[in-house]
Amino acid sequence: MAEKKAKTTKSKAAQPKADQAVPMEAAVSSQEPTAVKKTTAKKAGTPKKKAPAKKDEPAVKKAAPKKKTPVKKSQPAPATEEAKAEEIFLPQEVNSPEQQPLPAAEESPAAVQETAPAAEEINPVPAVPEQPKEEIPMYDTPRRSVAFIGSECHPFVKTGGLGDVMYALPRELVKQNCDVRVILPRYACIPQQYQDRMVYRGEFYMDLGFTGRSYYVGIMEYIWDGVVYDFIDNQEFFTEGRPYVNLVDDIPKYCFFSKAALAALNYMNWIPDIIHCHDWQAALVPVFQKTLFKDSPVGRAKSVLTIHNLRFQGIYNIPTIRYWTGLPDEVFQMGALKQGYEDANMLKGGLAYADRITTVRGTYAWELQTPEYGHKLEEHLQYHSYKLRGIVNGIDYDMWNPATDFNLAVNYDITNVLDRKWQNKMALQSELGLVQDGGKFVIGLISRLTNQKGLDLVNAIVPQVMDGNTQVVVLGTGDKVYEDTFRYYENAYKGMFSACIQYDEGRAHRIYAGADALLVPSRFEPCGLTQLNAMHYGTLPIVRETGGLKDTVEPYNTANGAGNGFTFDRYDAGLLLDAINRAKTEYFLNRYHWDEVVQRDMDKDVSWQNSARQYKDLYLELTQW
């Protein structure tokens, strides 16, 4: 078994090819997992601070199964239909103590007290408190199965907001009566702690385009919080230390991944109702599905393609993409993949073949159909506008919650934010070598350091912002010109400017908690999650009115106190400076009003619950049976 977990190269030449209709009954008999009951019970009450190990290593939950009465250790509970529906699967070989479910009899006395009636009672009227709603879910919509296919997912690999969405949305859909699998490449850069916990599910060989070769496709599985993560394994394509390298390498890699993901679903005989793809890296999935896979079991699923950032489309010359895909000639017409005279656009093809298209904000769905934001696909999107939807993103409250965030110096919530948030500011100043002064106005900037994020505007106004009462903290990596520029400002304004040219997840949490305001002056922003994180941590956003930023941040009105942040409209450095100065004026001169907005932002619901419900409604709309 250990040899198969580590397997990343071909070993069974006798396995069938994907295009030879792998039987639906195909399964890996020697690796058939055993059932272990899933336990996700949550105790009511005030949330406690999470331990770091649970954040960094999402292992299988160890809580005892939820029962109305405790189960004796020597008498396992009968397998009811409800229990079967709550099962997850682990391999027989996993025997380490930390991975075994705790027996029900070891449940804490407090837990037993909540569920067991008093021993003295004879023929009692049950004195058990009413069960929490989550223990016996009452779903008001039918169950659907969904396969998420994308190029990154927290915590395995993440470069931006797509990784957060691929993590949080499937978890929320599970709570809304969906059966979800997430299919990802098995990059070499995935941390070893997750690699070691992957379980071998099987392998097969698949032809690819006109290469004349068969390629190994391994399937490694990881289960966490009711979501099954299947990793497509192939050393030829996924050995780089990062997911995105350059188009020359990325085009073949994601052509292979898109086809292999569909072939893997057929191989595992797990045919979803919905296949939900994300960005250009998975955009060929609907194209393959409606052509080469149309007569296979996976061909009957409905497809949804979500645009997270239209700027990146997967454009390369037609002969290269034809060589790596083997797609029929009709897909290389102007209404599908073809763009210009000799290029093929992978995202454009996916938009043409998908049953529905979604974007991450309502405003962005409209903006994409204009020349300013359409990136040469505005007419294509206008043609397909009948299947275009805008569904707002959210943030995961388990990951982003100042009341339980173990990364913070001091936890807080809406009831004590005014008393405790300043302590996180002082701790952040100490961590970064800034002057420790709770009265300074601290501006955070957490971003990829690229032109899209409006950093040319920031660069233009830094000397005017640094007035002795203001500190700036930058966290991120990207274009060398911006990395060097911010390092220069750190040296020029010692103790007042900090340039953290890296991406550190824990430090990002501490900046959200320790800063007074967060800067998001993007040239364009499909959705943006940083402003949502900031608001939930009581840090007021300063943003440009574009895309998702405009949808989520209402400008503060000094006349009536309405609004939840500070905004500017045109892409202009002077307007950005004006927005920062307005924020500083409220902070220093009208602190009572500032504090009101802090509490208002923390009270705003920016969770995934409502967004996931809209996606579930979309899935039901596509599958009316």
C-alpha positions as CSV (number, residue, x, y, z in Angstrom):
1,M,0.0,0.0,0.0
2,A,2.9,2.4,0.9
3,E,4.3,1.9,-2.6
4,K,1.0,2.8,-4.2
5,K,0.6,6.0,-2.2
6,A,3.9,7.3,-3.4
7,K,3.3,6.2,-7.0
8,T,3.6,9.0,-9.5
9,T,4.8,7.2,-12.6
10,K,3.2,4.5,-14.8
11,S,3.2,1.0,-13.5
12,K,0.3,-0.9,-15.1
13,A,0.5,-0.9,-18.8
14,A,-2.5,-3.2,-18.9
15,Q,-4.8,-0.6,-17.6
16,P,-7.4,0.7,-20.2
17,K,-7.1,4.0,-22.0
18,A,-9.6,6.7,-21.2
19,D,-10.9,6.9,-24.8
20,Q,-11.6,3.2,-24.8
21,A,-14.7,3.6,-22.6
22,V,-13.4,2.6,-19.2
23,P,-16.2,0.4,-17.7
24,M,-18.4,2.2,-15.3
25,E,-18.0,-0.7,-12.9
26,A,-14.2,-0.2,-12.8
27,A,-12.9,0.0,-9.3
28,V,-9.7,-0.6,-7.5
29,S,-10.5,-3.8,-5.6
30,S,-7.3,-4.1,-3.6
31,Q,-7.6,-0.5,-2.4
32,E,-11.3,-0.6,-1.6
33,P,-11.7,1.8,1.4
34,T,-13.5,0.8,4.5
35,A,-16.3,3.0,6.0
36,V,-15.5,5.1,8.9
37,K,-18.4,7.2,10.3
38,K,-18.1,10.9,9.7
39,T,-18.6,13.1,12.7
40,T,-19.1,16.8,12.3
41,A,-21.1,17.7,15.4
42,K,-20.7,21.2,16.7
43,K,-21.3,22.3,20.2
44,A,-23.4,25.3,20.8
45,G,-21.9,28.2,22.7
46,T,-19.1,30.8,22.5
47,P,-16.4,29.7,20.0
48,K,-13.0,28.9,21.4
49,K,-9.7,29.8,20.0
50,K,-8.5,27.2,17.5
51,A,-5.2,25.4,17.9
52,P,-2.7,25.9,15.1
53,A,-2.5,22.2,14.3
54,K,-6.1,22.1,13.3
55,K,-5.6,25.1,11.0
56,D,-2.5,23.8,9.2
57,E,-3.4,20.2,9.0
58,P,-7.0,19.5,8.1
59,A,-7.2,16.0,9.4
60,V,-10.3,13.8,9.6
61,K,-12.4,15.1,12.5
62,K,-12.2,13.0,15.7
63,A,-15.4,13.8,17.4
64,A,-17.7,10.9,18.4
65,P,-20.7,10.2,16.2
66,K,-23.8,12.1,17.0
67,K,-26.3,9.9,18.9
68,K,-29.3,10.6,21.1
69,T,-27.8,8.2,23.7
70,P,-24.2,7.2,24.3
71,V,-23.0,4.0,22.6
72,K,-21.1,1.6,24.7
73,K,-17.6,0.8,23.5
74,S,-18.3,-2.9,23.2
75,Q,-21.5,-2.4,21.3
76,P,-21.1,-0.4,18.0
77,A,-24.2,1.4,16.8
78,P,-26.3,-0.3,14.2
79,A,-25.8,1.0,10.6
80,T,-28.9,2.9,9.9
81,E,-29.7,4.6,6.6
82,E,-28.9,8.0,8.2
83,A,-25.6,6.7,9.4
84,K,-24.7,5.4,6.0
85,A,-25.4,8.8,4.5
86,E,-22.9,10.3,6.9
87,E,-20.0,8.0,6.1
88,I,-16.6,8.9,4.8
89,F,-14.0,6.5,3.6
90,L,-10.5,5.8,4.8
91,P,-8.1,3.0,3.7
92,Q,-7.8,-0.2,5.8
93,E,-4.1,0.5,6.2
94,V,-4.5,3.8,8.0
95,N,-3.9,2.6,11.6
96,S,-2.1,5.5,13.3
97,P,-3.8,6.6,16.5
98,E,-4.2,10.2,15.4
99,Q,-6.2,9.1,12.4
100,Q,-8.5,6.6,14.1
101,P,-12.0,7.9,15.1
102,L,-12.5,8.1,18.9
103,P,-15.0,5.5,20.2
104,A,-18.3,6.8,21.2
105,A,-17.8,5.7,24.8
106,E,-14.9,8.1,25.2
107,E,-17.2,11.0,24.7
108,S,-16.7,13.8,27.3
109,P,-19.0,13.9,30.3
110,A,-20.3,17.2,29.1
111,A,-21.3,15.7,25.8
112,V,-23.0,12.7,27.5
113,Q,-24.8,15.0,29.8
114,E,-26.3,16.8,26.9
115,T,-27.8,13.7,25.3
116,A,-28.4,11.1,28.1
117,P,-31.6,11.3,30.3
118,A,-31.1,11.1,34.1
119,A,-30.5,7.6,35.4
120,E,-33.1,8.0,38.2
121,E,-36.0,8.7,35.8
122,I,-38.5,6.0,35.3
123,N,-40.6,6.2,32.1
124,P,-39.2,9.8,31.8
125,V,-40.5,12.5,29.6
126,P,-37.2,13.1,27.7
127,A,-35.3,15.8,29.5
128,V,-32.8,16.0,26.6
129,P,-32.4,19.5,25.2
130,E,-33.7,20.0,21.8
131,Q,-31.1,18.9,19.2
132,P,-29.3,21.6,17.3
133,K,-30.6,22.0,13.8
134,E,-27.3,21.0,12.2
135,E,-27.4,17.6,13.9
136,I,-30.5,16.6,11.9
137,P,-30.3,18.7,8.7
138,M,-33.7,19.6,7.3
139,Y,-33.0,20.3,3.6
140,D,-35.5,22.2,1.6
141,T,-33.9,21.4,-1.8
142,P,-33.1,18.1,-3.5
143,R,-29.6,16.6,-3.3
144,R,-27.2,17.2,-6.2
145,S,-23.7,15.9,-6.9
146,V,-21.1,18.4,-8.1
147,A,-17.5,18.0,-9.4
148,F,-15.4,21.1,-9.0
149,I,-12.5,21.2,-11.4
150,G,-9.8,23.9,-11.1
151,S,-6.1,24.6,-10.9
152,E,-5.7,25.6,-7.2
153,C,-7.4,25.2,-3.8
154,H,-6.4,26.3,-0.3
155,P,-4.6,24.8,1.7
156,F,-3.0,22.6,-0.9
157,V,-1.9,25.3,-3.4
158,K,-3.0,28.9,-3.6
159,T,-1.9,31.9,-5.5
160,G,-5.0,34.1,-5.2
161,G,-8.8,34.3,-4.7
162,L,-9.5,31.2,-6.8
163,G,-7.8,29.1,-4.2
164,D,-10.1,30.5,-1.5
165,V,-13.3,29.9,-3.6
166,M,-12.3,26.3,-4.4
167,Y,-11.9,25.7,-0.7
168,A,-14.8,27.5,0.8
169,L,-17.7,27.0,-1.7
170,P,-17.6,23.2,-1.8
171,R,-17.6,23.1,2.0
172,E,-20.6,25.3,2.2
173,L,-22.4,23.3,-0.6
174,V,-21.9,20.1,1.5
175,K,-23.9,21.8,4.2
176,Q,-26.7,22.5,1.7
177,N,-27.2,18.9,0.7
178,C,-24.7,18.6,-2.1
179,D,-22.3,15.7,-2.7
180,V,-19.0,17.4,-3.8
181,R,-15.7,16.3,-5.2
182,V,-12.9,18.7,-6.0
183,I,-10.5,17.7,-8.8
184,L,-7.0,19.2,-8.8
185,P,-3.6,18.6,-10.3
186,R,-1.1,16.9,-7.9
187,Y,1.6,19.5,-8.1
188,A,5.0,18.7,-6.6
189,C,4.7,22.0,-4.6
190,I,1.7,20.7,-2.5
191,P,3.1,20.5,1.1
192,Q,4.3,17.1,2.2
193,Q,2.0,17.0,5.1
194,Y,-0.9,16.7,2.7
195,Q,0.9,14.5,0.2
196,D,1.5,11.9,3.0
197,R,-2.2,11.7,3.8
198,M,-3.3,11.1,0.2
199,V,-4.8,7.7,-0.5
200,Y,-4.1,5.9,-3.8
201,R,-7.4,5.3,-5.7
202,G,-6.3,3.9,-9.0
203,E,-4.6,4.6,-12.3
204,F,-5.1,4.3,-16.0
205,Y,-3.6,5.4,-19.3
206,M,-5.0,8.0,-21.6
207,D,-4.1,9.2,-25.1
208,L,-3.7,13.0,-25.6
209,G,-4.3,14.8,-28.8
210,F,-2.1,13.9,-31.7
211,T,1.0,13.1,-29.6
212,G,0.8,9.4,-30.4
213,R,1.4,8.5,-26.8
214,S,-0.5,7.2,-23.8
215,Y,-0.1,9.2,-20.6
216,Y,-0.2,7.9,-17.1
217,V,-3.1,9.2,-15.0
218,G,-3.0,8.5,-11.3
219,I,-5.7,9.3,-8.8
220,M,-4.8,10.2,-5.2
221,E,-7.6,11.1,-2.7
222,Y,-7.9,13.2,0.4
223,I,-11.1,13.6,2.4
224,W,-11.8,16.6,4.6
225,D,-15.0,18.0,6.1
226,G,-17.3,16.0,3.8
227,V,-15.5,17.1,0.6
228,V,-13.5,14.6,-1.4
229,Y,-10.4,15.9,-3.1
230,D,-9.1,13.9,-6.0
231,F,-5.6,14.8,-7.3
232,I,-4.6,14.0,-10.9
233,D,-1.1,12.6,-10.7
234,N,1.4,12.8,-13.6
235,Q,5.1,13.7,-13.1
236,E,5.6,14.9,-16.6
237,F,3.2,17.8,-16.2
238,F,3.1,18.6,-12.5
239,T,6.7,18.6,-11.2
240,E,7.2,22.4,-11.2
241,G,7.5,24.2,-7.9
242,R,4.5,26.4,-8.7
243,P,1.3,25.9,-10.5
244,Y,1.8,28.5,-13.2
245,V,5.0,28.9,-15.1
246,N,4.5,30.2,-18.7
247,L,2.1,29.5,-21.6
248,V,4.5,27.2,-23.4
249,D,4.5,24.8,-20.4
250,D,1.0,25.7,-19.1
251,I,-1.0,25.0,-22.3
252,P,0.0,21.3,-22.5
253,K,-0.4,20.9,-18.8
254,Y,-4.0,22.1,-18.6
255,C,-5.0,20.4,-21.8
256,F,-3.9,17.2,-20.1
257,F,-5.6,18.1,-16.8
258,S,-8.9,19.0,-18.4
259,K,-9.2,15.7,-20.3
260,A,-7.8,13.6,-17.4
261,A,-10.3,15.0,-15.0
262,L,-13.2,13.8,-17.1
263,A,-11.6,10.5,-17.7
264,A,-11.0,10.1,-14.0
265,L,-14.7,10.6,-13.3
266,N,-15.6,7.9,-15.7
267,Y,-12.9,5.6,-14.3
268,M,-14.2,6.1,-10.7
269,N,-17.8,5.6,-11.9
270,W,-18.7,8.8,-10.1
271,I,-20.9,10.8,-12.5
272,P,-21.9,14.2,-11.2
273,D,-25.1,16.1,-12.0
274,I,-23.0,19.2,-12.4
275,I,-19.4,19.8,-13.5
276,H,-18.3,23.2,-12.2
277,C,-15.1,24.5,-13.9
278,H,-13.0,27.6,-13.0
279,D,-11.1,30.0,-15.2
280,W,-9.1,29.2,-18.3
281,Q,-7.1,26.3,-16.8
282,A,-10.3,24.2,-16.7
283,A,-12.2,25.9,-19.5
284,L,-11.6,23.0,-22.0
285,V,-13.6,20.6,-19.7
286,P,-17.0,21.6,-21.3
287,V,-15.4,21.4,-24.7
288,F,-14.0,17.9,-24.2
289,Q,-17.3,16.9,-22.5
290,K,-19.5,17.9,-25.4
291,T,-17.2,16.4,-28.1
292,L,-14.8,13.6,-27.2
293,F,-16.8,12.5,-24.1
294,K,-20.3,13.1,-25.3
295,D,-21.1,9.4,-25.5
296,S,-19.5,8.4,-22.3
297,P,-21.2,8.5,-18.9
298,V,-19.8,11.9,-17.9
299,G,-21.2,13.4,-21.1
300,R,-24.7,13.6,-19.5
301,A,-23.6,16.1,-16.8
302,K,-24.4,19.8,-17.0
303,S,-21.6,22.2,-17.0
304,V,-20.9,25.6,-15.3
305,L,-17.9,27.8,-16.0
306,T,-17.0,30.5,-13.5
307,I,-14.9,33.5,-14.7
308,H,-12.7,34.7,-11.8
309,N,-10.4,36.9,-13.9
310,L,-11.1,37.5,-17.6
311,R,-7.6,39.0,-18.1
312,F,-6.1,35.5,-18.3
313,Q,-7.6,33.4,-21.1
314,G,-5.2,30.7,-22.3
315,I,-4.5,31.9,-25.8
316,Y,-2.0,30.1,-28.1
317,N,-1.8,29.2,-31.8
318,I,-4.3,26.8,-33.2
319,P,-1.8,24.1,-34.3
320,T,-0.4,23.8,-30.8
321,I,-3.8,23.5,-29.0
322,R,-5.1,21.1,-31.7
323,Y,-2.0,19.0,-31.3
324,W,-2.4,18.7,-27.5
325,T,-6.2,18.3,-27.5
326,G,-7.1,16.3,-30.6
327,L,-10.4,18.2,-30.6
328,P,-12.5,18.1,-33.8
329,D,-12.3,20.8,-36.4
330,E,-15.6,22.4,-35.6
331,V,-14.4,23.7,-32.2
332,F,-11.7,25.8,-33.9
333,Q,-14.3,28.0,-35.6
334,M,-14.8,31.7,-34.7
335,G,-17.9,31.0,-32.5
336,A,-15.8,28.7,-30.3
337,L,-12.1,28.6,-29.7
338,K,-10.8,30.6,-32.7
339,Q,-9.7,34.1,-32.0
340,G,-8.2,36.4,-34.6
341,Y,-6.6,34.7,-37.7
342,E,-4.5,32.0,-36.1
343,D,-5.0,31.7,-32.4
344,A,-7.2,29.5,-30.2
345,N,-8.6,30.8,-26.9
346,M,-9.3,28.1,-24.3
347,L,-11.5,30.3,-22.1
348,K,-13.5,31.4,-25.1
349,G,-14.2,27.8,-26.1
350,G,-15.3,27.0,-22.6
351,L,-17.8,29.9,-22.6
352,A,-19.3,28.7,-25.9
353,Y,-19.7,25.1,-24.7
354,A,-20.7,25.5,-21.0
355,D,-24.4,25.3,-20.1
356,R,-24.1,28.3,-17.7
357,I,-21.5,31.0,-17.1
358,T,-21.0,32.7,-13.8
359,T,-19.0,35.6,-12.6
360,V,-18.0,36.6,-9.1
361,R,-20.1,39.8,-8.9
362,G,-23.2,41.2,-10.5
363,T,-21.4,44.4,-11.6
364,Y,-18.5,42.4,-13.1
365,A,-21.0,40.3,-15.2
366,W,-22.2,43.6,-16.8
367,E,-18.6,45.1,-17.1
368,L,-17.4,42.0,-19.0
369,Q,-19.7,42.9,-21.9
370,T,-18.1,46.3,-22.4
371,P,-14.9,47.0,-24.4
372,E,-13.2,48.5,-21.3
373,Y,-13.3,45.2,-19.3
374,G,-14.2,42.6,-21.9
375,H,-10.5,41.9,-23.0
376,K,-11.7,41.3,-26.6
377,L,-14.4,38.8,-25.5
378,E,-17.1,41.4,-24.9
379,E,-19.0,40.5,-28.1
380,H,-18.7,36.8,-27.4
381,L,-20.1,37.3,-23.9
382,Q,-22.9,39.5,-25.2
383,Y,-23.9,36.6,-27.5
384,H,-23.9,34.2,-24.6
385,S,-25.4,36.7,-22.1
386,Y,-28.5,34.5,-21.8
387,K,-26.6,32.0,-19.7
388,L,-24.5,34.6,-17.8
389,R,-25.1,35.0,-14.0
390,G,-23.4,37.1,-11.4
391,I,-23.1,35.5,-8.0
392,V,-21.4,37.2,-5.1
393,N,-18.4,35.6,-3.4
394,G,-18.1,35.3,0.3
395,I,-15.5,34.4,2.9
396,D,-15.1,31.4,5.1
397,Y,-15.9,32.3,8.7
398,D,-14.0,29.2,10.0
399,M,-10.8,30.6,8.4
400,W,-11.5,34.3,8.8
401,N,-12.9,35.0,12.2
402,P,-11.2,37.5,14.6
403,A,-12.9,35.8,17.6
404,T,-11.2,32.5,17.0
405,D,-8.2,33.3,14.8
406,F,-5.1,31.7,16.4
407,N,-2.8,34.0,14.3
408,L,-3.8,37.1,16.3
409,A,-2.2,38.5,19.4
410,V,-5.7,39.2,20.9
411,N,-9.0,37.8,19.8
412,Y,-12.0,40.0,19.6
413,D,-15.6,40.3,18.2
414,I,-18.1,43.0,17.6
415,T,-18.8,43.3,21.3
416,N,-15.3,44.2,22.3
417,V,-13.5,45.3,19.1
418,L,-13.1,48.9,20.4
419,D,-11.3,47.6,23.5
420,R,-9.1,44.9,21.9
421,K,-8.3,45.7,18.3
422,W,-5.7,48.3,19.2
423,Q,-3.7,45.6,21.0
424,N,-3.3,43.8,17.6
425,K,-2.1,47.1,16.1
426,M,0.6,47.3,18.8
427,A,1.6,43.7,18.3
428,L,1.8,44.2,14.5
429,Q,4.0,47.3,14.9
430,S,6.3,45.3,17.1
431,E,6.5,42.4,14.7
432,L,7.4,44.6,11.7
433,G,9.7,47.0,13.5
434,L,7.4,50.0,13.3
435,V,7.2,52.8,15.8
436,Q,4.8,51.4,18.5
437,D,2.1,54.0,18.9
438,G,-1.6,53.1,19.1
439,G,-2.5,56.6,17.9
440,K,-0.9,56.1,14.4
441,F,-3.2,55.5,11.5
442,V,-2.1,52.2,10.0
443,I,-2.9,51.4,6.3
444,G,-2.5,47.8,5.1
445,L,-2.0,46.6,1.5
446,I,-2.3,42.9,0.9
447,S,-2.0,42.1,-2.8
448,R,-0.2,40.7,-5.8
449,L,2.2,43.4,-6.8
450,T,1.0,44.0,-10.3
451,N,-0.4,46.8,-12.4
452,Q,-3.9,45.4,-12.1
453,K,-3.9,46.2,-8.4
454,G,-3.4,49.9,-8.9
455,L,0.1,50.0,-7.4
456,D,1.2,52.7,-9.9
457,L,-1.3,54.9,-8.1
458,V,0.1,53.9,-4.7
459,N,3.6,54.5,-5.8
460,A,2.7,58.0,-6.9
461,I,1.3,59.2,-3.6
462,V,3.4,57.5,-0.9
463,P,5.5,60.6,-0.1
464,Q,2.3,62.6,0.5
465,V,0.7,59.9,2.6
466,M,3.7,59.6,5.0
467,D,2.9,62.6,7.2
468,G,4.3,61.4,10.5
469,N,1.0,60.2,11.8
470,T,0.5,57.4,9.2
471,Q,2.1,54.0,8.8
472,V,1.9,51.7,5.8
473,V,2.3,47.9,5.7
474,V,2.6,46.1,2.3
475,L,2.4,42.3,2.0
476,G,2.8,40.5,-1.3
477,T,5.0,39.5,-4.2
478,G,4.9,40.2,-7.9
479,D,6.6,42.5,-10.4
480,K,10.1,43.3,-9.5
481,V,9.7,47.0,-10.1
482,Y,7.1,47.2,-7.3
483,E,9.0,44.9,-5.0
484,D,12.0,47.2,-5.3
485,T,9.9,50.4,-5.0
486,F,8.4,49.3,-1.7
487,R,11.7,48.2,-0.3
488,Y,13.0,51.7,-1.1
489,Y,10.1,53.3,0.8
490,E,10.8,51.0,3.8
491,N,14.4,52.3,3.9
492,A,13.3,55.9,3.3
493,Y,10.6,55.9,6.0
494,K,12.2,53.7,8.7
495,G,9.8,52.8,11.5
496,M,6.8,54.0,9.5
497,F,6.7,51.9,6.3
498,S,7.1,48.1,6.1
499,A,7.6,46.1,2.9
500,C,7.0,42.4,3.4
501,I,7.9,41.0,0.0
502,Q,6.5,37.6,0.6
503,Y,3.1,35.9,1.1
504,D,2.6,34.8,4.6
505,E,-0.9,33.7,5.4
506,G,-0.5,34.2,9.2
507,R,0.9,37.7,8.7
508,A,-2.0,38.5,6.4
509,H,-4.4,37.7,9.2
510,R,-2.4,39.9,11.6
511,I,-2.5,42.8,9.2
512,Y,-6.2,42.6,8.8
513,A,-6.6,42.7,12.6
514,G,-3.9,45.3,13.3
515,A,-4.5,47.9,10.5
516,D,-7.1,50.6,10.7
517,A,-7.7,50.7,6.9
518,L,-7.0,48.4,4.0
519,L,-6.1,49.8,0.5
520,V,-7.6,48.2,-2.6
521,P,-7.1,50.7,-5.5
522,S,-7.5,48.2,-8.3
523,R,-7.6,49.1,-12.0
524,F,-10.2,46.3,-12.2
525,E,-11.3,43.7,-9.7
526,P,-13.7,40.9,-10.6
527,C,-14.6,40.3,-7.0
528,G,-12.0,40.9,-4.4
529,L,-11.9,39.1,-1.1
530,T,-9.5,41.3,0.7
531,Q,-12.1,44.0,1.3
532,L,-14.5,41.4,2.7
533,N,-11.8,40.0,5.1
534,A,-11.0,43.6,6.2
535,M,-14.6,44.5,7.0
536,H,-15.0,41.3,9.0
537,Y,-11.9,42.2,11.0
538,G,-13.2,45.8,11.7
539,T,-10.7,47.3,9.2
540,L,-12.3,49.9,6.9
541,P,-11.6,49.5,3.1
542,I,-10.4,52.2,0.9
543,V,-11.2,51.1,-2.7
544,R,-11.8,52.1,-6.2
545,E,-15.4,51.8,-7.5
546,T,-15.0,48.9,-9.9
547,G,-16.3,45.3,-10.2
548,G,-16.8,43.6,-6.9
549,L,-15.3,46.5,-4.9
550,K,-18.2,48.7,-6.0
551,D,-20.7,46.0,-5.1
552,T,-19.5,45.5,-1.6
553,V,-18.2,48.9,-0.4
554,E,-20.7,51.8,0.0
555,P,-18.9,55.2,0.3
556,Y,-19.1,56.8,3.7
557,N,-21.4,59.7,3.9
558,T,-20.4,62.4,6.3
559,A,-23.9,63.9,6.3
560,N,-25.8,60.9,7.6
561,G,-23.1,58.4,8.6
562,A,-24.2,55.8,6.1
563,G,-21.7,53.6,4.2
564,N,-19.0,51.2,5.2
565,G,-15.8,52.4,3.5
566,F,-14.1,55.1,1.5
567,T,-14.1,55.0,-2.3
568,F,-13.0,56.9,-5.5
569,D,-14.2,56.4,-9.0
570,R,-11.8,57.3,-11.8
571,Y,-8.4,55.6,-12.0
572,D,-6.4,58.6,-10.8
573,A,-3.7,59.0,-8.1
574,G,-5.1,62.3,-6.9
575,L,-8.5,60.7,-6.2
576,L,-6.9,57.9,-4.3
577,L,-5.0,60.4,-2.1
578,D,-8.3,62.2,-1.5
579,A,-10.0,59.0,-0.4
580,I,-7.1,58.3,2.0
581,N,-7.3,61.8,3.4
582,R,-11.1,61.5,4.0
583,A,-10.5,58.3,5.9
584,K,-7.8,59.9,8.0
585,T,-10.0,62.9,8.8
586,E,-12.8,60.7,10.1
587,Y,-10.2,58.6,12.1
588,F,-8.5,61.5,13.8
589,L,-11.4,64.1,14.1
590,N,-14.6,62.0,14.2
591,R,-13.5,58.9,16.0
592,Y,-16.9,58.1,17.3
593,H,-18.3,57.9,13.7
594,W,-15.3,55.8,12.7
595,D,-16.0,53.3,15.4
596,E,-19.6,53.1,14.4
597,V,-18.6,52.0,10.9
598,V,-16.1,49.5,12.3
599,Q,-18.9,47.8,14.2
600,R,-21.3,48.1,11.2
601,D,-18.8,46.3,9.0
602,M,-18.2,43.5,11.5
603,D,-21.9,43.0,11.7
604,K,-22.3,42.7,7.9
605,D,-22.9,39.1,6.7
606,V,-20.2,38.3,4.1
607,S,-20.2,34.6,4.6
608,W,-20.6,31.9,1.9
609,Q,-24.0,30.7,3.0
610,N,-26.1,33.0,0.8
611,S,-23.7,32.6,-2.1
612,A,-23.8,28.8,-1.9
613,R,-27.6,28.9,-1.9
614,Q,-27.6,30.8,-5.2
615,Y,-25.2,28.3,-6.7
616,K,-27.4,25.5,-5.5
617,D,-30.4,27.2,-7.1
618,L,-28.5,27.4,-10.3
619,Y,-27.6,23.7,-10.2
620,L,-31.3,22.9,-9.6
621,E,-32.3,25.1,-12.6
622,L,-30.0,23.1,-14.8
623,T,-31.1,19.7,-13.5
624,Q,-34.9,19.8,-13.3
625,W,-35.8,16.1,-12.8
